[in-house]
Amino acid sequence: MKKKILSVLLAGAMVSSLVACGVSTGEETTGTGDASSETTETAASGDAIVLLNGKPEIDEQLQALAAAYTAESGQAVEIQTVGGSNSATASDTLKKDYQAGTMPDIFVAEANQFANWEGMLADMSGEAWTENTDLEYVNEDGTVGFPYMVEAWGIGYNADILEAAGVDPSTLTSPAGYKAAFETLESKKDELGLTAVVDYGANATELGWSTGTHMFGQYLDAGLSAGADSEWFDLLQDGGKIDADRMTQFAEFIDLIQQHCDETIATTGNYDQETALFAQGKAAFITQGSWFGANLTGSDDYSGFKCGIAPFAFADGIDTICGGATSYWAVYADGNVDAAKAFLQWCSEETAQKAFVNECGFVSPFNTVSDIPSDPFAEAVNTYKSNGKLSPMHTFEKKDGLQNDTSVVFEDFAKGNLDVAGFVEKISTVCEAYYAQ
């Protein structure tokens, strides 16, 4: 089994990249609870437990958290941070550590990466924290993924604009509800100072991760309850099959969005151009997720308007948003398992959770945590979570690389090269061909 893992790592398959969640620093930092860490080798020092973090934007906060845990428990924790958008850095780090026998005790993993570590992860079933969340990652080996944050996506909106236009967000649970809202806003564009009703980008080169992963994920999961529901994901995994009726509804909804977006941004725009339009208050909706909040508050264009997230309701009655943990912390079975489990238990409790929420800006995956970060989308995400209205996110478990092909179909649709029927036919062909490889 270990031979299998090594071959996967040598092929560079272990990816630790979240495009929406950080920018690569191009370096690796470590420290035993010291916020002023320096670049060092990856081997653990002394009896410290080592955590490989893939989100460089929270390195400083994790260093401080490790220091607090050491002060309280006497157990040293070494945080090693690699660039979140540099997949080679994370893959090379884990490959080197595995070959050298210096694997971290805890490391970051995305859902479709757990299979690469089959039989090599500690089972955390029965840990106290598992009773306080529904978002742990479970597979044949047991509970192997500790959730440390929640992200979500549907369709973001400027609540102030909707209120000024007389649009009630609670009506956005059907295509008809969206059509009425879009038409109302379209008729008041000049009055409201809008360039476009919807901020949408489908440039496959620049925003393929958005359409090919997140938006395609709405087809897979929108409207489903969390947990066992996986009907359309299971169909996709069975040779790349799609449900033509559901995909047609999905395509019709995308077509509705395209009728009310800025054509230039939709076909050739990049992430900065797309998000700037919304930040400037020149679009009422945006097809990005909760991660966009940090970009929004950091923008000089943002005036502090209220935000919300509405369901991606391409069928009647969809009142959920896709959400959950987009990456997890796994415990290496040949490492210091007991100490690693104790640290993760502490991370699920009050002191650490306040830091995750207030310092890292994360919505907590734990049910008893009431703190909400100041992020403009956080309250909406937390409300959906509290009400049991988070649909699963199987898009992170589909065959890796599919998004590179499906995103081109979205771009062709936005450019007018495909109609609804053509979109459905093309995306079906692309999925079946990719799974046949």
Secondary structure, DSSP 8 states (H G I E B T S, - for coil): -HHHHHHHHHTT------GGG----SS-EEESS-SS-B---SS--TT-EEEEE--GGGHHHHHHHHHHHHHHHS--EEEEE--TT-HHHHHHHHHHHHHHT---SEEEE-GGGGGGGTT-B---TT-GGGGG-S--EEETTEEEEEE--BEEESEEEEHHHHHHHT--GGG-SSHHHHHHHHHHHHHTHHHHT-SEEEE----HHHHHHIIIIIIHHHHHHTT--SSS--HHHHHHHTTS---HHHHHHHHHHHHHHHTTB-HHHHHH--HHHHHHHHHTT-EEEES-BTTHHHHHHT-TT-----EEEE---SSTT---EEEE-SSEEEEBTTS-HHHHHHHHHHHTSHHHHHHHHHTT--B-SSTT-----S-TTHHHHHHHHHTT-EE--GGGTS-TTHHHHHHHHHHHHHTTS--HHHHHHHHHHHHHHHHT-
